[in-house]
Amino acid sequence: MTTPPTGPGFTGRLKRAVTGDAGTPLVFLGNFEVENQWAQGEPALPRVASHAGSAVVNSMDEFALLLGGKDDHVVLKAAPDEGYRRYLEGLGMALPTVHVVADADPRRTVTEDALADPALIATLAGLAAEGARLSAHGVSEVEERLSAATGLAVAGPSAALCKRVNSKIYSRRAADELGLRQARGWACDTLEELAAAVEAAGELLAAGRKVVVKDAFGVSGKGIVVLDSEKRLARLHRMAVTQAKKQADGEGEGAGDGTGVRTSLVIEEWVAKRCDLNYQFTVGRDGSVHFDFVKELLTENGVHKGHRIPARLSDAQVQELTEAAARIGGRLAADGYFGVVGVDAMVAPDESLYPVIEINARNNMSTYQSVVHDGPTALVDPADVAVARHYTVRLDRRFPFDEMRAVLDGLLLADGRPTGLFVNNYATVNAAADQASAPAGGAPAQGFEGRLYGVLVESSAERVDALDADITRRLAALTERSSV
């Protein structure tokens, strides 16, 4: 059963879905790029090794501040800027109680920081005794360790199930089983399946088409390679086989000829599109499915940059996605999953839909924008146009929110001003400040890059574009001053 997007708001629906009671207090964790945990031990495309996340990515945990209400809690890597807190409260938001880790490491997720803080563990154990539950961006073994250490029950399925259903292989096969349209492609668990997929994909390339190869747990545009020649596909195939066999040898699995060696890749035909979409629904413990929203995805070179609300879709297209959500949600529920689900989809040039590109059974960037458009305290009028995006800023020192507010004077959404930029994360602006190097000899410190996340709200798409241009101009001027 699928219900329309009405009711008391996203957080209340989430609580009812994952705990059975809309009054259950939740402890929110913004452990972004949890896919890095799920990907550990999985064969993948060869890539440059990197840590689980940069300082800026790990400071995206502050998004979780906007999910809770006054009876909830959130664990953060750093206390919110006081000016930013006042700004949110000035918009009428009842914020959750904030718990800050004692010794934040910019290379760690907020969950890893929490596990290293005995005092915080004790505080969270007290919340568990009062009936609170742990609500993470996504559940991995790290969040399960925090649950065990604190006694906070996870408001979601097991890490093993979350990992399984977040694999692009699961998405591909589930869509096939449900009869949902998707690009021609192949899910590859073994080297034998990969060899067959490469042969079939080679025929597409020989016919002048492109193919895309995806890591099962790639995220944010990583682990995706677009190919236009059989030679490049063959080279990538050899590299993937070598990496899979090397990992199997390290784990003591597989025969010398590669028989039974695991891989974890998807190969698909590259198809034309008008735009990308992201829609979200929530699966309840009882198997019910609530369609939350659909947004138009804004990307640049395959990397997510933001969302447009509402998506430029017909009523029939929205209905088709709602029906797809009901079918996917039913499939997930049958496998034991409950909680937030975000699905990436596409609109073809002829306006037909590809309703499943991949299933993300976790929170999504768009989840944290729910305060803008969902529930009785929504900040956006239904007739308005909203665009969620981020701006890169380069600074030479920590920049307090009140100073940023002055830079953007007259452009921010604020009490008494129903349109403008709503800032929904400020921690990412200064996240890399402590990593900026200070050259010897008294030279000025080198600058650092941060991100200002927000949602632009205006009465029309044209006015959103004008607002965006004004913000971009002012932030560019700020960057120029910082580099002098």
Order of alpha helices (4+ residues) and beta strands (2+ residues): beta-alpha-beta-alpha-alpha-beta-alpha-beta-alpha-alpha-beta-alpha-beta-alpha-alpha-beta-alpha-beta-beta-alpha-beta-beta-beta-beta-alpha-beta-beta-alpha-beta-alpha-beta-alpha-beta-alpha
